């Protein structure tokens, strides 16, 4: 399950970066919200999947509160989820 989590964390990070640095600027600079609508739902689903998998792994791998906290905080930082795999090694 850890490999699935690493893949989801990478995809979630990519969707977050695209949303923040591509879709949102287009929305406000060109007055075109279509990219936010297109990328928002996949990002939301990946974020929920990331959190659910993190909770499952917390109990499966007996993560400490600190480890779970760091993994959780990395989910809200831009580029943070790209470091989850390295952190968990």
Secondary structure as UniProt FT lines:
FT   HELIX           2..18
FT   HELIX           19..23
FT   HELIX           24..29
FT   HELIX           34..60
FT   TURN            61..62
FT   HELIX           65..74
FT   TURN            75..76
FT   TURN            78..79
FT   HELIX           80..83
FT   HELIX           84..87
//
